[in-house]
């Protein structure tokens, strides 16, 4: 039996060698009776186990005379002689400091750390394992500022672990230095800047940390590091602790790093702390933060703070040049919508359009052209964008722009000859054109609203009608907001009413409430006066007319006017007719009567006609018919919406026929679009395609537009 027991012990020892020779285990000291003791350091012993052909490292426990902890059991004498000195030296502070009984799992954590990082001191291991009681050991204190192979001290490790309490103890009780740099030139503050928590930075700053503005070998201060990694709270803590935004790194100031890595929160914090950073130039290219912006969001962040959109760097390039060269369409669109000049010449005399042509980037080319880029401008080599397009474009069949560019060169010449004129006319607004007409009424710069179509500057005196639907009754009723006194005609109501509706001049709340459509002065109740149509707030009328169901909430009792008059041409003509009749009824004769000479109806684009599979809605008798019924419901719903919001087709035919019968010139301008553009479309590419097709439509119908302009300019 003893023989079998020895065999089992030997097999167990050998299996342990193959499983994990460095696993910490509880063992009986009696197992080592008669074994050869090779070395002893303090409570640590090294045995040679001849029965299992292994070398065992055993730690004696002061609270037990019969058991011990085996730290390793290796099959190589070389490994044993290599690890035993390190174990005996680096583990001593732990088994002398930790309260008994020592558990294998606690010691296993220390041993694994020692083996994974043989260059670490006991202080490094104590910080990594979180055994802070061992930091008070004299030997550990002597190792507090020792560097490992990477040049890091225990304080570096504590900062990387985001252990605020440990960092505080190292600084206050262990005299850890904050100015030591590792091989990358990083101080502990650089390590703290990489963390999500600002607590480490705050602890370091409370001890007057010397490395807060130190530049590492990568040319980064801790603030640069936080901006590169997008650590917003850390960046705020750094600036609160004295970090400077004016220190130049390898890639410029911290604001440039924040823009490069699209760290919005960090950029906002820097600009809030130092607004002058908005125009800070990097040392290499002389670019502002806007030159470094990569996304539309980051560009908008700077533009909203009124940075210079056309600022030229040392290389003579604007932010639009940089974004075009990188092919960043969305960000370039943001600049263009903030009035970036597409005709500024950069390096080599190239405009943004030259660069877009070289890339053969269709979306960018279209966007630049519809925003007024000159297709005939020459660079330093005498090349026009059209010449570059002819050389680099893939051709019309594969999506190139050579043919379209030649067309637009003709359009550009035509636009440059276009006359600026002064008009006085009626405008009735719907959908997208609503905001344009109202903006003209407010005498805002036309380039902000019509810059996508024509580079004109108009001065217009308008009588504006804005349609809306009174939705507090059924059937709904068309209501017109006006900037003039309405026609004083006595007319029968369209429907017999079974209820009493509130008059439009009765407010449903105070003037600052959304439900109030027709405003009142803020005088006491008995002195309130009714606000006339001329005093009606434009934004309320616009909000009421734009309250499209499912897109926006109703504006009090009002819904989108497009529900009843999506093409309000006939409604406008009816309003003018009533206005003229009212003047005649007042005894004025023909004085002041506005006779229609030209009716111009502007559309927002016609979608293409597509095939409809089924509009049959019925009670299904099987799963296949159920699917067909669902398809029918969907298509029928779309058709009902189309019928409700149709602005072309029959509406145009009726208006044209009405004008022809009364000998009035009628013009309908609405481009045919290649795809249906939804009301809530947000894709820049889709919108630019729509604008491009509109530009081509204007060019193709230039003779009609020229005729129209002559008619409008006739006295």
Buried (B, 14 or more C-beta within 10 A) or exposed (E): EEEEEEEEEBEEBBEBBEEEBBBBBEBEBEBBEEBEEBBBBEBBBBBBBEEBEBBBBBBBBEEBEEBBBBBBBBBEEEBBBEBBEEBBBBBBBBBEBBEEEBEBEBBBBBBBBBEEBEEBBBBBBBBBBBBBEBBBBEBBBEBBBBBBEEBBBBBBBBBBBBBBEBBBBBBEEBEBBBEBBBEEBBBBBBBBBBBEBBBBBBBBBEBEBBBBBBBBEBBBBBBBBBBBBBBBBBBBBBBBBEBBBEBBBBBBBBBBBBBBBBBBBBBBBBBEBBEEBBBBBBBBBBBBBBBBBBBBEBBBBBBEEEBBBBBBBEBBBBBBBBBBBEEBBBBBBBBBBBBBBBEBBBBBBBBBBBBBBBBBBBBBBBBBBBBBBBBEBBBEEEBBBBBBBBEBBEEEEEEBBBEBBEBBBEBBEBBEEBEEEEEEBBBBBBBBBBBBBBBBBEEEEBBEBBBBBBBBEBEBEBBBBBBBBBBBBEEBBBBBBBBBEBBEEEEEEEEEEEEEEEEBEEBEEEEEEEEBBBBBEEEEEEEEEBBEBEEBBBEBBBBBBBBBBEEEEBBBBBBBBBBBBBBBBBBBBBBBBBBBBBBEEEEEEEEEBBEBEBBBBBBBBBBEEEEEEBBEBEEEEEEEBEEBBEBBBBBBEEEEEEEEBBBBEEBBEEBBEBBEEEEBBBBBBBBBBEBEBEEEEEEBBBBBBBBBBBBBBBBEBBEEBBEBEEEBEEE
